[in-house]
Amino acid sequence: MLSRFDWIRRCRNGAELIAVLDCMESKPDLFSDRREIGPPVYGAGGPCMRCWVYPRALQSSRFYCKTCHHIANIAGSMGNLSLQCMVVWGSLSRIPKLLDKNQGSPISRVRCFHQVDDHRFLLVLRNYTLKKWLSEILLYHGSNLKGLLFFLPAIGKNSSLSMGDALCRAIQMDSRFPMDQLRVQFFSALEQLKMPKRRENQGMLTFEASDFLSLLEMAAIFRSQLRPDEQNMVREVTHLKDQAEKQFYWGRLMNLLNQEAKDMLTAWKLKQWPETRIELIYELMNYVPFTP
């Protein structure tokens, strides 16, 4: 009755998504479509209260079917992990073996992987492995790989979008680009999927894959050269509207930084950057490791 991707679309958050993908690999029989549907809703009874398709497994759960009961139990222990992960939805000209969870260097290996068809896939990465993973994709397959990669957070705080809703929106958007190069769309929050044009107009959504990797490299350098308090000061000063005030506090800030940090900010001409580009660097810092 329900396909594997139907189960993925029913995920409410990143923890459930990780649980479903893990179960698909370790317990594929849970997702057999040869089961009878549950009864209609009546009084205190009815079908499973998560999938709303299969009958409740009354011997183990008052509310869920066997599959949903298993997913809910595993998802309960995946909350902390989902905070450290991101979701990648890909629509590519071909799917290289490097995307498999057992391929690639140890630091870039994916946490979960599911191939939907010959061109589309879904995987979960730990945040700090994104830069290494993307660099390996471009190194080994960059010249031949075409299509679109969506990067989404695995958790949405106070979001009205479920993880399944977010993936459906990503799927709807992946047909808008031709298969002429490898592109990336980056969302730092699930809510941004509701109004992607706003983020696109700000220059914070769509990038060539190599350009996005360069931005990740810059975010890694920025994070390594500035202490957290210095990062906050740079953010505050660059967001000042009054140019005279901005020039004054920028001079004071430069006097507080070490020479390497000053050279970095001067070489990048960061003071002249638009606010949206600066915000993008701060968003990307959540996806790069700290390398002192």
ABEGO torsion letter per residue (X at the ends): XBBAAAAAAABABAAAAAAAAAAAAABAAAABAABBBBBBBBEABEBBAAAGABBBBAAABAABBAAAAAAAAAAAAAAAAAAABBBBBBBBABBBAAABAABEBAAABBABBBBABAABBBBBBBAAAAAAAAAAAAAAAAAABBEBBBBBBABBBGBABBAAAAAAAAAAAAAABBBABBBBBBBABAAAAABAAAAAAAGAABBBAAAAAAAAAAAAAAAAABBAAAAAAAAAAAABABAAAAAAAAAAAAAABBAAAAAAAAAAGAAABBAAAAAAAAAAAAABBBBX
